[in-house]
Amino acid sequence: MSNHEHRRLPSTHPPGTERGMPPKPDDDALAERTRAERVEAGIEAYDPDDVPPATDVRSRGKVTESEQYRGMKAEMDRQVRAGELAADQLWARKERAPYPPTRYEV
């Protein structure tokens, strides 16, 4: 055996890729490719990153202050007074009985 020291040559590979290891994947690029493939395959309708920001106009007031709401409310009140619409149909779900009435006796 020789008394020569074993000299290690400087590595030309980035850290973490030695000994046959593949380079670490770029998670952001992988996610982008996955989204694009899902859109192309028809699994998703669109890529959320490709959608422009919303341009909806802000509401100018409360719905209950609109003329259309007041007209519909007046019509419903008229139907309740005339018996065309049962008042219990206007209750909130939490105020209603949990089950409909049954014809069976207990």
Biopython code that builds the backbone (N, CA, C, O; Angstrom):
import numpy as np
from Bio.PDB.StructureBuilder import StructureBuilder

atoms = [
    (1, "MET", "N", (0.829, -1.168, 0.000)),
    (1, "MET", "CA", (0.000, 0.000, 0.000)),
    (1, "MET", "C", (0.877, 1.235, 0.000)),
    (1, "MET", "O", (2.003, 1.234, 0.497)),
    (2, "SER", "N", (0.339, 2.253, -0.556)),
    (2, "SER", "CA", (1.128, 3.476, -0.621)),
    (2, "SER", "C", (0.762, 4.397, 0.521)),
    (2, "SER", "O", (-0.308, 4.293, 1.122)),
    (3, "ASN", "N", (1.657, 5.278, 0.793)),
    (3, "ASN", "CA", (1.453, 6.232, 1.874)),
    (3, "ASN", "C", (0.880, 7.548, 1.353)),
    (3, "ASN", "O", (0.856, 8.550, 2.067)),
    (4, "HIS", "N", (0.429, 7.533, 0.124)),
    (4, "HIS", "CA", (-0.116, 8.774, -0.429)),
    (4, "HIS", "C", (-1.495, 9.052, 0.161)),
    (4, "HIS", "O", (-2.302, 8.151, 0.393)),
    (5, "GLU", "N", (-1.719, 10.310, 0.386)),
    (5, "GLU", "CA", (-3.053, 10.700, 0.866)),
    (5, "GLU", "C", (-4.035, 10.682, -0.306)),
    (5, "GLU", "O", (-3.707, 11.049, -1.435)),
    (6, "HIS", "N", (-5.197, 10.258, -0.003)),
    (6, "HIS", "CA", (-6.239, 10.251, -1.028)),
    (6, "HIS", "C", (-6.783, 11.669, -1.153)),
    (6, "HIS", "O", (-7.346, 12.219, -0.207)),
    (7, "ARG", "N", (-6.608, 12.237, -2.310)),
    (7, "ARG", "CA", (-7.101, 13.595, -2.534)),
    (7, "ARG", "C", (-8.473, 13.531, -3.192)),
    (7, "ARG", "O", (-8.693, 12.825, -4.176)),
    (8, "ARG", "N", (-9.339, 14.264, -2.632)),
    (8, "ARG", "CA", (-10.695, 14.309, -3.167)),
    (8, "ARG", "C", (-10.803, 15.512, -4.101)),
    (8, "ARG", "O", (-10.442, 16.632, -3.738)),
    (9, "LEU", "N", (-11.301, 15.264, -5.292)),
    (9, "LEU", "CA", (-11.486, 16.347, -6.246)),
    (9, "LEU", "C", (-12.733, 17.137, -5.860)),
    (9, "LEU", "O", (-13.688, 16.571, -5.328)),
    (10, "PRO", "N", (-12.726, 18.436, -6.126)),
    (10, "PRO", "CA", (-13.923, 19.219, -5.805)),
    (10, "PRO", "C", (-15.108, 18.730, -6.637)),
    (10, "PRO", "O", (-14.973, 18.405, -7.817)),
    (11, "SER", "N", (-16.246, 18.689, -6.002)),
    (11, "SER", "CA", (-17.453, 18.206, -6.652)),
    (11, "SER", "C", (-18.000, 19.262, -7.592)),
    (11, "SER", "O", (-18.010, 20.451, -7.273)),
    (12, "THR", "N", (-18.450, 18.820, -8.742)),
    (12, "THR", "CA", (-19.067, 19.743, -9.699)),
    (12, "THR", "C", (-20.585, 19.719, -9.587)),
    (12, "THR", "O", (-21.281, 20.460, -10.281)),
    (13, "HIS", "N", (-21.090, 18.860, -8.708)),
    (13, "HIS", "CA", (-22.533, 18.737, -8.523)),
    (13, "HIS", "C", (-22.994, 19.632, -7.379)),
    (13, "HIS", "O", (-22.252, 19.832, -6.417)),
    (14, "PRO", "N", (-24.196, 20.170, -7.467)),
    (14, "PRO", "CA", (-24.729, 20.937, -6.333)),
    (14, "PRO", "C", (-24.947, 20.015, -5.137)),
    (14, "PRO", "O", (-25.129, 18.811, -5.317)),
    (15, "PRO", "N", (-24.933, 20.557, -3.922)),
    (15, "PRO", "CA", (-25.128, 19.719, -2.733)),
    (15, "PRO", "C", (-26.460, 18.980, -2.788)),
    (15, "PRO", "O", (-27.461, 19.529, -3.247)),
    (16, "GLY", "N", (-26.470, 17.747, -2.325)),
    (16, "GLY", "CA", (-27.687, 16.953, -2.286)),
    (16, "GLY", "C", (-27.957, 16.158, -3.540)),
    (16, "GLY", "O", (-28.953, 15.438, -3.608)),
    (17, "THR", "N", (-27.074, 16.271, -4.558)),
    (17, "THR", "CA", (-27.308, 15.528, -5.793)),
    (17, "THR", "C", (-26.236, 14.477, -6.031)),
    (17, "THR", "O", (-26.205, 13.856, -7.094)),
    (18, "GLU", "N", (-25.384, 14.274, -5.085)),
    (18, "GLU", "CA", (-24.323, 13.284, -5.250)),
    (18, "GLU", "C", (-24.872, 11.884, -5.069)),
    (18, "GLU", "O", (-25.980, 11.692, -4.568)),
    (19, "ARG", "N", (-24.083, 10.916, -5.484)),
    (19, "ARG", "CA", (-24.396, 9.495, -5.338)),
    (19, "ARG", "C", (-25.692, 9.115, -6.057)),
    (19, "ARG", "O", (-26.472, 8.307, -5.553)),
    (20, "GLY", "N", (-25.912, 9.686, -7.209)),
    (20, "GLY", "CA", (-27.034, 9.278, -8.028)),
    (20, "GLY", "C", (-28.380, 9.857, -7.643)),
    (20, "GLY", "O", (-29.395, 9.494, -8.236)),
    (21, "MET", "N", (-28.415, 10.739, -6.675)),
    (21, "MET", "CA", (-29.688, 11.338, -6.271)),
    (21, "MET", "C", (-30.132, 12.353, -7.322)),
    (21, "MET", "O", (-29.313, 13.144, -7.790)),
    (22, "PRO", "N", (-31.389, 12.347, -7.697)),
    (22, "PRO", "CA", (-31.863, 13.349, -8.649)),
    (22, "PRO", "C", (-31.938, 14.716, -7.970)),
    (22, "PRO", "O", (-32.015, 14.793, -6.744)),
    (23, "PRO", "N", (-31.916, 15.774, -8.742)),
    (23, "PRO", "CA", (-32.041, 17.106, -8.131)),
    (23, "PRO", "C", (-33.410, 17.256, -7.476)),
    (23, "PRO", "O", (-34.386, 16.637, -7.900)),
    (24, "LYS", "N", (-33.467, 18.069, -6.459)),
    (24, "LYS", "CA", (-34.736, 18.285, -5.759)),
    (24, "LYS", "C", (-35.709, 18.995, -6.689)),
    (24, "LYS", "O", (-35.330, 19.956, -7.358)),
    (25, "PRO", "N", (-36.957, 18.538, -6.742)),
    (25, "PRO", "CA", (-37.922, 19.174, -7.652)),
    (25, "PRO", "C", (-38.337, 20.553, -7.137)),
    (25, "PRO", "O", (-38.360, 20.811, -5.933)),
    (26, "ASP", "N", (-38.654, 21.405, -8.065)),
    (26, "ASP", "CA", (-39.163, 22.730, -7.729)),
    (26, "ASP", "C", (-40.664, 22.580, -7.489)),
    (26, "ASP", "O", (-41.427, 22.343, -8.426)),
    (27, "ASP", "N", (-41.084, 22.720, -6.234)),
    (27, "ASP", "CA", (-42.487, 22.491, -5.879)),
    (27, "ASP", "C", (-43.433, 23.455, -6.584)),
    (27, "ASP", "O", (-44.536, 23.070, -6.974)),
    (28, "ASP", "N", (-43.012, 24.699, -6.748)),
    (28, "ASP", "CA", (-43.880, 25.673, -7.412)),
    (28, "ASP", "C", (-44.076, 25.320, -8.886)),
    (28, "ASP", "O", (-45.185, 25.409, -9.412)),
    (29, "ALA", "N", (-42.985, 24.916, -9.549)),
    (29, "ALA", "CA", (-43.096, 24.541, -10.958)),
    (29, "ALA", "C", (-43.946, 23.281, -11.107)),
    (29, "ALA", "O", (-44.731, 23.162, -12.048)),
    (30, "LEU", "N", (-43.784, 22.345, -10.176)),
    (30, "LEU", "CA", (-44.581, 21.117, -10.214)),
    (30, "LEU", "C", (-46.069, 21.429, -10.038)),
    (30, "LEU", "O", (-46.909, 20.874, -10.746)),
    (31, "ALA", "N", (-46.391, 22.309, -9.100)),
    (31, "ALA", "CA", (-47.793, 22.679, -8.873)),
    (31, "ALA", "C", (-48.381, 23.364, -10.107)),
    (31, "ALA", "O", (-49.531, 23.114, -10.468)),
    (32, "GLU", "N", (-47.599, 24.224, -10.750)),
    (32, "GLU", "CA", (-48.072, 24.921, -11.947)),
    (32, "GLU", "C", (-48.315, 23.931, -13.089)),
    (32, "GLU", "O", (-49.329, 24.020, -13.782)),
    (33, "ARG", "N", (-47.389, 22.991, -13.285)),
    (33, "ARG", "CA", (-47.574, 21.984, -14.336)),
    (33, "ARG", "C", (-48.786, 21.110, -14.043)),
    (33, "ARG", "O", (-49.532, 20.750, -14.954)),
    (34, "THR", "N", (-48.984, 20.769, -12.775)),
    (34, "THR", "CA", (-50.129, 19.937, -12.393)),
    (34, "THR", "C", (-51.438, 20.657, -12.690)),
    (34, "THR", "O", (-52.368, 20.058, -13.230)),
    (35, "ARG", "N", (-51.516, 21.953, -12.336)),
    (35, "ARG", "CA", (-52.732, 22.732, -12.620)),
    (35, "ARG", "C", (-53.011, 22.776, -14.120)),
    (35, "ARG", "O", (-54.146, 22.592, -14.560)),
    (36, "ALA", "N", (-51.949, 23.025, -14.900)),
    (36, "ALA", "CA", (-52.124, 23.113, -16.353)),
    (36, "ALA", "C", (-52.588, 21.774, -16.927)),
    (36, "ALA", "O", (-53.447, 21.739, -17.808)),
    (37, "GLU", "N", (-52.025, 20.680, -16.431)),
    (37, "GLU", "CA", (-52.427, 19.360, -16.924)),
    (37, "GLU", "C", (-53.868, 19.038, -16.542)),
    (37, "GLU", "O", (-54.590, 18.423, -17.326)),
    (38, "ARG", "N", (-54.293, 19.443, -15.352)),
    (38, "ARG", "CA", (-55.671, 19.186, -14.929)),
    (38, "ARG", "C", (-56.654, 19.957, -15.807)),
    (38, "ARG", "O", (-57.725, 19.447, -16.136)),
    (39, "VAL", "N", (-56.294, 21.186, -16.188)),
    (39, "VAL", "CA", (-57.162, 21.981, -17.064)),
    (39, "VAL", "C", (-57.214, 21.343, -18.446)),
    (39, "VAL", "O", (-58.289, 21.233, -19.037)),
    (40, "GLU", "N", (-56.053, 20.917, -18.973)),
    (40, "GLU", "CA", (-56.014, 20.291, -20.294)),
    (40, "GLU", "C", (-56.805, 18.985, -20.323)),
    (40, "GLU", "O", (-57.441, 18.660, -21.325)),
    (41, "ALA", "N", (-56.763, 18.238, -19.218)),
    (41, "ALA", "CA", (-57.471, 16.958, -19.157)),
    (41, "ALA", "C", (-58.963, 17.134, -18.922)),
    (41, "ALA", "O", (-59.725, 16.177, -19.060)),
    (42, "GLY", "N", (-59.390, 18.335, -18.571)),
    (42, "GLY", "CA", (-60.805, 18.589, -18.340)),
    (42, "GLY", "C", (-61.254, 18.288, -16.930)),
    (42, "GLY", "O", (-62.453, 18.295, -16.652)),
    (43, "ILE", "N", (-60.318, 18.022, -16.029)),
    (43, "ILE", "CA", (-60.677, 17.750, -14.636)),
    (43, "ILE", "C", (-61.097, 19.042, -13.945)),
    (43, "ILE", "O", (-62.015, 19.045, -13.125)),
    (44, "GLU", "N", (-60.426, 20.129, -14.276)),
    (44, "GLU", "CA", (-60.794, 21.443, -13.745)),
    (44, "GLU", "C", (-61.194, 22.326, -14.910)),
    (44, "GLU", "O", (-60.675, 22.189, -16.018)),
    (45, "ALA", "N", (-62.115, 23.228, -14.650)),
    (45, "ALA", "CA", (-62.628, 24.080, -15.721)),
    (45, "ALA", "C", (-61.634, 25.164, -16.129)),
    (45, "ALA", "O", (-61.603, 25.560, -17.294)),
    (46, "TYR", "N", (-60.820, 25.652, -15.188)),
    (46, "TYR", "CA", (-59.896, 26.740, -15.479)),
    (46, "TYR", "C", (-58.779, 26.734, -14.446)),
    (46, "TYR", "O", (-58.875, 26.097, -13.397)),
    (47, "ASP", "N", (-57.729, 27.455, -14.769)),
    (47, "ASP", "CA", (-56.610, 27.617, -13.847)),
    (47, "ASP", "C", (-56.883, 28.869, -13.020)),
    (47, "ASP", "O", (-56.973, 29.956, -13.590)),
    (48, "PRO", "N", (-57.020, 28.758, -11.698)),
    (48, "PRO", "CA", (-57.350, 29.924, -10.876)),
    (48, "PRO", "C", (-56.344, 31.063, -11.000)),
    (48, "PRO", "O", (-56.696, 32.223, -10.789)),
    (49, "ASP", "N", (-55.093, 30.744, -11.341)),
    (49, "ASP", "CA", (-54.086, 31.799, -11.476)),
    (49, "ASP", "C", (-54.265, 32.599, -12.759)),
    (49, "ASP", "O", (-53.743, 33.708, -12.865)),
    (50, "ASP", "N", (-54.994, 32.062, -13.740)),
    (50, "ASP", "CA", (-55.194, 32.754, -15.009)),
    (50, "ASP", "C", (-56.435, 33.638, -15.024)),
    (50, "ASP", "O", (-56.705, 34.297, -16.028)),
    (51, "VAL", "N", (-57.189, 33.666, -13.938)),
    (51, "VAL", "CA", (-58.434, 34.426, -13.882)),
    (51, "VAL", "C", (-58.133, 35.865, -13.453)),
    (51, "VAL", "O", (-57.434, 36.071, -12.460)),
    (52, "PRO", "N", (-58.641, 36.854, -14.176)),
    (52, "PRO", "CA", (-58.405, 38.241, -13.761)),
    (52, "PRO", "C", (-59.191, 38.570, -12.492)),
    (52, "PRO", "O", (-60.153, 37.874, -12.165)),
    (53, "PRO", "N", (-58.795, 39.615, -11.782)),
    (53, "PRO", "CA", (-59.527, 39.982, -10.563)),
    (53, "PRO", "C", (-60.966, 40.392, -10.879)),
    (53, "PRO", "O", (-61.275, 40.827, -11.989)),
    (54, "ALA", "N", (-61.822, 40.247, -9.899)),
    (54, "ALA", "CA", (-63.242, 40.563, -10.068)),
    (54, "ALA", "C", (-63.434, 42.051, -10.318)),
    (54, "ALA", "O", (-62.707, 42.888, -9.782)),
    (55, "THR", "N", (-64.419, 42.359, -11.136)),
    (55, "THR", "CA", (-64.709, 43.754, -11.450)),
    (55, "THR", "C", (-66.140, 44.109, -11.087)),
    (55, "THR", "O", (-66.711, 45.043, -11.650)),
    (56, "ASP", "N", (-66.725, 43.370, -10.151)),
    (56, "ASP", "CA", (-68.101, 43.638, -9.740)),
    (56, "ASP", "C", (-68.202, 45.009, -9.083)),
    (56, "ASP", "O", (-67.289, 45.459, -8.392)),
    (57, "VAL", "N", (-69.329, 45.651, -9.316)),
    (57, "VAL", "CA", (-69.589, 46.955, -8.714)),
    (57, "VAL", "C", (-70.155, 46.726, -7.316)),
    (57, "VAL", "O", (-71.014, 45.866, -7.121)),
    (58, "ARG", "N", (-69.685, 47.478, -6.372)),
    (58, "ARG", "CA", (-70.174, 47.349, -4.996)),
    (58, "ARG", "C", (-71.643, 47.748, -4.921)),
    (58, "ARG", "O", (-72.108, 48.610, -5.666)),
    (59, "SER", "N", (-72.358, 47.104, -4.009)),
    (59, "SER", "CA", (-73.765, 47.409, -3.801)),
    (59, "SER", "C", (-73.901, 48.825, -3.246)),
    (59, "SER", "O", (-73.056, 49.283, -2.477)),
    (60, "ARG", "N", (-74.948, 49.499, -3.635)),
    (60, "ARG", "CA", (-75.139, 50.883, -3.198)),
    (60, "ARG", "C", (-75.970, 50.998, -1.935)),
    (60, "ARG", "O", (-76.121, 52.096, -1.398)),
    (61, "GLY", "N", (-76.507, 49.907, -1.456)),
    (61, "GLY", "CA", (-77.333, 49.972, -0.260)),
    (61, "GLY", "C", (-77.820, 48.601, 0.137)),
    (61, "GLY", "O", (-77.427, 47.588, -0.442)),
    (62, "LYS", "N", (-78.683, 48.585, 1.134)),
    (62, "LYS", "CA", (-79.242, 47.327, 1.603)),
    (62, "LYS", "C", (-80.347, 46.862, 0.663)),
    (62, "LYS", "O", (-81.043, 47.670, 0.048)),
    (63, "VAL", "N", (-80.491, 45.563, 0.566)),
    (63, "VAL", "CA", (-81.526, 44.990, -0.295)),
    (63, "VAL", "C", (-82.907, 45.359, 0.230)),
    (63, "VAL", "O", (-83.830, 45.603, -0.547)),
    (64, "THR", "N", (-83.043, 45.399, 1.554)),
    (64, "THR", "CA", (-84.352, 45.682, 2.143)),
    (64, "THR", "C", (-84.823, 47.103, 1.865)),
    (64, "THR", "O", (-85.991, 47.420, 2.089)),
    (65, "GLU", "N", (-83.940, 47.955, 1.385)),
    (65, "GLU", "CA", (-84.322, 49.335, 1.081)),
    (65, "GLU", "C", (-84.720, 49.517, -0.381)),
    (65, "GLU", "O", (-85.111, 50.614, -0.782)),
    (66, "SER", "N", (-84.624, 48.458, -1.182)),
    (66, "SER", "CA", (-84.929, 48.592, -2.606)),
    (66, "SER", "C", (-86.444, 48.539, -2.844)),
    (66, "SER", "O", (-87.194, 47.974, -2.049)),
    (67, "GLU", "N", (-86.859, 49.127, -3.928)),
    (67, "GLU", "CA", (-88.270, 49.154, -4.309)),
    (67, "GLU", "C", (-88.763, 47.745, -4.644)),
    (67, "GLU", "O", (-89.897, 47.392, -4.319)),
    (68, "GLN", "N", (-87.928, 46.948, -5.285)),
    (68, "GLN", "CA", (-88.314, 45.581, -5.646)),
    (68, "GLN", "C", (-88.569, 44.745, -4.391)),
    (68, "GLN", "O", (-89.529, 43.975, -4.350)),
    (69, "TYR", "N", (-87.726, 44.885, -3.372)),
    (69, "TYR", "CA", (-87.908, 44.131, -2.128)),
    (69, "TYR", "C", (-89.216, 44.535, -1.452)),
    (69, "TYR", "O", (-89.982, 43.680, -1.007)),
    (70, "ARG", "N", (-89.465, 45.832, -1.378)),
    (70, "ARG", "CA", (-90.698, 46.293, -0.730)),
    (70, "ARG", "C", (-91.929, 45.794, -1.474)),
    (70, "ARG", "O", (-92.933, 45.448, -0.850)),
    (71, "GLY", "N", (-91.860, 45.753, -2.802)),
    (71, "GLY", "CA", (-92.981, 45.245, -3.587)),
    (71, "GLY", "C", (-93.221, 43.761, -3.346)),
    (71, "GLY", "O", (-94.368, 43.335, -3.216)),
    (72, "MET", "N", (-92.157, 42.971, -3.284)),
    (72, "MET", "CA", (-92.296, 41.530, -3.033)),
    (72, "MET", "C", (-92.807, 41.277, -1.619)),
    (72, "MET", "O", (-93.625, 40.382, -1.409)),
    (73, "LYS", "N", (-92.334, 42.053, -0.651)),
    (73, "LYS", "CA", (-92.783, 41.886, 0.736)),
    (73, "LYS", "C", (-94.268, 42.222, 0.841)),
    (73, "LYS", "O", (-95.016, 41.512, 1.513)),
    (74, "ALA", "N", (-94.701, 43.294, 0.187)),
    (74, "ALA", "CA", (-96.118, 43.663, 0.210)),
    (74, "ALA", "C", (-96.970, 42.559, -0.429)),
    (74, "ALA", "O", (-98.059, 42.263, 0.063)),
    (75, "GLU", "N", (-96.493, 41.953, -1.506)),
    (75, "GLU", "CA", (-97.230, 40.866, -2.161)),
    (75, "GLU", "C", (-97.323, 39.648, -1.248)),
    (75, "GLU", "O", (-98.380, 39.021, -1.177)),
    (76, "MET", "N", (-96.244, 39.297, -0.549)),
    (76, "MET", "CA", (-96.278, 38.151, 0.366)),
    (76, "MET", "C", (-97.219, 38.421, 1.538)),
    (76, "MET", "O", (-97.963, 37.533, 1.954)),
    (77, "ASP", "N", (-97.189, 39.634, 2.068)),
    (77, "ASP", "CA", (-98.100, 39.976, 3.162)),
    (77, "ASP", "C", (-99.554, 39.869, 2.702)),
    (77, "ASP", "O", (-100.403, 39.381, 3.449)),
    (78, "ARG", "N", (-99.848, 40.316, 1.487)),
    (78, "ARG", "CA", (-101.199, 40.221, 0.940)),
    (78, "ARG", "C", (-101.624, 38.764, 0.809)),
    (78, "ARG", "O", (-102.762, 38.418, 1.126)),
    (79, "GLN", "N", (-100.698, 37.890, 0.334)),
    (79, "GLN", "CA", (-101.016, 36.472, 0.169)),
    (79, "GLN", "C", (-101.266, 35.794, 1.515)),
    (79, "GLN", "O", (-102.133, 34.925, 1.613)),
    (80, "VAL", "N", (-100.523, 36.176, 2.549)),
    (80, "VAL", "CA", (-100.745, 35.598, 3.882)),
    (80, "VAL", "C", (-102.112, 36.021, 4.403)),
    (80, "VAL", "O", (-102.849, 35.193, 4.938)),
    (81, "ARG", "N", (-102.467, 37.310, 4.254)),
    (81, "ARG", "CA", (-103.772, 37.794, 4.721)),
    (81, "ARG", "C", (-104.915, 37.132, 3.958)),
    (81, "ARG", "O", (-105.971, 36.874, 4.534)),
    (82, "ALA", "N", (-104.719, 36.854, 2.674)),
    (82, "ALA", "CA", (-105.768, 36.240, 1.858)),
    (82, "ALA", "C", (-105.815, 34.724, 2.042)),
    (82, "ALA", "O", (-106.726, 34.073, 1.531)),
    (83, "GLY", "N", (-104.863, 34.159, 2.754)),
    (83, "GLY", "CA", (-104.842, 32.717, 2.976)),
    (83, "GLY", "C", (-104.215, 31.937, 1.835)),
    (83, "GLY", "O", (-104.273, 30.707, 1.828)),
    (84, "GLU", "N", (-103.621, 32.620, 0.874)),
    (84, "GLU", "CA", (-102.983, 31.943, -0.254)),
    (84, "GLU", "C", (-101.619, 31.374, 0.122)),
    (84, "GLU", "O", (-101.111, 30.464, -0.533)),
    (85, "LEU", "N", (-101.044, 31.913, 1.165)),
    (85, "LEU", "CA", (-99.713, 31.498, 1.604)),
    (85, "LEU", "C", (-99.779, 31.286, 3.100)),
    (85, "LEU", "O", (-100.182, 32.184, 3.838)),
    (86, "ALA", "N", (-99.387, 30.108, 3.556)),
    (86, "ALA", "CA", (-99.427, 29.824, 4.992)),
    (86, "ALA", "C", (-98.299, 30.581, 5.689)),
    (86, "ALA", "O", (-97.184, 30.676, 5.174)),
    (87, "ALA", "N", (-98.604, 31.107, 6.848)),
    (87, "ALA", "CA", (-97.607, 31.888, 7.579)),
    (87, "ALA", "C", (-96.419, 31.036, 8.003)),
    (87, "ALA", "O", (-95.310, 31.554, 8.131)),
    (88, "ASP", "N", (-96.629, 29.726, 8.226)),
    (88, "ASP", "CA", (-95.517, 28.884, 8.661)),
    (88, "ASP", "C", (-94.496, 28.665, 7.546)),
    (88, "ASP", "O", (-93.379, 28.225, 7.817)),
    (89, "GLN", "N", (-94.856, 28.960, 6.311)),
    (89, "GLN", "CA", (-93.889, 28.853, 5.224)),
    (89, "GLN", "C", (-92.852, 29.966, 5.297)),
    (89, "GLN", "O", (-91.816, 29.894, 4.636)),
    (90, "LEU", "N", (-93.117, 30.969, 6.076)),
    (90, "LEU", "CA", (-92.198, 32.089, 6.198)),
    (90, "LEU", "C", (-91.280, 31.955, 7.408)),
    (90, "LEU", "O", (-90.360, 32.758, 7.565)),
    (91, "TRP", "N", (-91.502, 30.977, 8.251)),
    (91, "TRP", "CA", (-90.674, 30.805, 9.440)),
    (91, "TRP", "C", (-89.267, 30.386, 9.050)),
    (91, "TRP", "O", (-89.038, 29.785, 8.000)),
    (92, "ALA", "N", (-88.353, 30.715, 9.910)),
    (92, "ALA", "CA", (-86.988, 30.223, 9.728)),
    (92, "ALA", "C", (-86.974, 28.735, 10.053)),
    (92, "ALA", "O", (-87.827, 28.263, 10.804)),
    (93, "ARG", "N", (-86.045, 28.007, 9.514)),
    (93, "ARG", "CA", (-85.990, 26.561, 9.739)),
    (93, "ARG", "C", (-85.874, 26.215, 11.212)),
    (93, "ARG", "O", (-86.480, 25.243, 11.664)),
    (94, "LYS", "N", (-85.117, 26.982, 11.963)),
    (94, "LYS", "CA", (-84.927, 26.635, 13.376)),
    (94, "LYS", "C", (-86.214, 26.790, 14.178)),
    (94, "LYS", "O", (-86.342, 26.202, 15.252)),
    (95, "GLU", "N", (-87.164, 27.567, 13.680)),
    (95, "GLU", "CA", (-88.420, 27.762, 14.397)),
    (95, "GLU", "C", (-89.462, 26.715, 14.005)),
    (95, "GLU", "O", (-90.483, 26.584, 14.681)),
    (96, "ARG", "N", (-89.223, 25.972, 12.929)),
    (96, "ARG", "CA", (-90.176, 24.973, 12.464)),
    (96, "ARG", "C", (-90.002, 23.664, 13.221)),
    (96, "ARG", "O", (-88.968, 23.418, 13.842)),
    (97, "ALA", "N", (-91.027, 22.837, 13.158)),
    (97, "ALA", "CA", (-90.924, 21.484, 13.698)),
    (97, "ALA", "C", (-89.911, 20.718, 12.845)),
    (97, "ALA", "O", (-89.842, 20.939, 11.636)),
    (98, "PRO", "N", (-89.129, 19.829, 13.445)),
    (98, "PRO", "CA", (-88.082, 19.160, 12.678)),
    (98, "PRO", "C", (-88.614, 18.195, 11.624)),
    (98, "PRO", "O", (-87.915, 17.899, 10.655)),
    (99, "TYR", "N", (-89.841, 17.700, 11.795)),
    (99, "TYR", "CA", (-90.403, 16.755, 10.838)),
    (99, "TYR", "C", (-91.798, 17.217, 10.428)),
    (99, "TYR", "O", (-92.478, 17.887, 11.205)),
    (100, "PRO", "N", (-92.231, 16.870, 9.225)),
    (100, "PRO", "CA", (-93.583, 17.251, 8.807)),
    (100, "PRO", "C", (-94.623, 16.461, 9.595)),
    (100, "PRO", "O", (-94.311, 15.395, 10.126)),
    (101, "PRO", "N", (-95.843, 16.961, 9.678)),
    (101, "PRO", "CA", (-96.881, 16.219, 10.395)),
    (101, "PRO", "C", (-97.134, 14.877, 9.716)),
    (101, "PRO", "O", (-96.991, 14.746, 8.500)),
    (102, "THR", "N", (-97.505, 13.899, 10.504)),
    (102, "THR", "CA", (-97.749, 12.561, 9.973)),
    (102, "THR", "C", (-99.184, 12.149, 10.246)),
    (102, "THR", "O", (-99.815, 12.658, 11.172)),
    (103, "ARG", "N", (-99.696, 11.239, 9.453)),
    (103, "ARG", "CA", (-101.072, 10.777, 9.660)),
    (103, "ARG", "C", (-101.118, 9.604, 10.626)),
    (103, "ARG", "O", (-102.193, 9.196, 11.066)),
    (104, "TYR", "N", (-99.951, 9.064, 10.956)),
    (104, "TYR", "CA", (-99.923, 7.937, 11.878)),
    (104, "TYR", "C", (-100.087, 8.427, 13.304)),
    (104, "TYR", "O", (-99.558, 9.473, 13.681)),
    (105, "GLU", "N", (-100.821, 7.664, 14.084)),
    (105, "GLU", "CA", (-101.004, 8.020, 15.490)),
    (105, "GLU", "C", (-99.931, 7.346, 16.322)),
    (105, "GLU", "O", (-99.472, 6.246, 16.014)),
    (106, "VAL", "N", (-99.554, 8.017, 17.359)),
    (106, "VAL", "CA", (-98.499, 7.488, 18.230)),
    (106, "VAL", "C", (-99.090, 6.672, 19.332)),
    (106, "VAL", "O", (-98.359, 6.142, 20.168)),
]
sb = StructureBuilder()
sb.init_structure("model")
sb.init_model(0)
sb.init_chain("A")
sb.init_seg("    ")
for serial, (resi, resn, name, xyz) in enumerate(atoms, 1):
    if name == "N":
        sb.init_residue(resn, " ", resi, " ")
    sb.init_atom(name, np.array(xyz, "f"), 0.0, 1.0, " ", f" {name:<3s}", serial, name[0])
structure = sb.get_structure()
